[in-house]
Amino acid sequence: MTITVFSKEKCPQCKMVKKFFNDKNIKFTERLREDFPEDIEFLKSKGFKAYPITVIEELNLAIKGFDIKLSLIHISEPTRRSYIS
């Protein structure tokens, strides 16, 4: 499964998402806002305004914030957001 976490420094929820994946030994790619400023406009164009954003490409799913439901990859309808258009 391809997981990308869009995050920023000094972001408590971003740290929680990364810790969650690390604790579960789930591989992910991190894209820090400070290292990839070009991501900001892309994420805004998809309707996101805050970090973190976790993208699971195979499910065509993007999750905003930290959601413990990540452990089951069982996301309720209100938090679903189309990532790939």
N, C-alpha and C positions, 0 to 999 in steps of 0.2 A: 504494500500500500504506500502511495506517495503522499507524504504529509509535509506541508509547508506552514511554518508559523511566522507570520508577519508581526514583529514586535518592536519595542523601543526600549532604550535604557531607562532605568529608574521607574519601571512600570510594574507595580505589584502583581497585577493579573497576568502580565506577560511571564513573570518569574514563576507563577503558579502553574501555568500551562506547560512551560518547559520542564519544571520539576516533575510534574505529573508524567510526562512522556519519558523522562529520564528514569524515574523510579520504576516504570513498567518496562524499561528496556525497549521502548518503541522508538525506532529511528525516525528522525524528522530533519528537515532543513530549516534553518532560521534565516530570516531576512530582516536585519535590523534597519529601522528607519534611518538611523544615522549613517549607515553604510550604503543604503540603496534609496536615496531620496527620490529617485524616479518612480518608486512604488507608490508614493503618496497620491499622485494624480490618478494612477490606475485604480487604486482602492477607492478613492472618492468617486470615480466614475461608476463603480459598482455599488455605490450607496453606503459605504462604510465611512464612519467619522471618528472611530476610536480604535485603539489597539488593546489587546491582541486580536488577530484574525487567524484562525486555523483553517487551512484548506486541505480537504481530502479529495484529491483529484478523481479517483476512481468512482467516488460516490457523487461527483459534481456538487460538492457540499462545502460551504464556508460557514464557520461558526465564529460569532463575535464574542469576545470576553472569555472568561474561564467558566466552563460548564462541566461539572463532575460527570455528566452524562457521556462525556467523551470516552469514558472507560468502557461503555457498551456500544459506542458509536450508534446510539439511539437518541436522536435529536428530535425534540418535539416540533411540531409544525411552526409555531411562532418564531423559532430561532433559525429556521432554514433560510438560506439566502443563496440564490444562484450565483455561482462564481464564474462559470465558463459560459460565454454567450456565443 
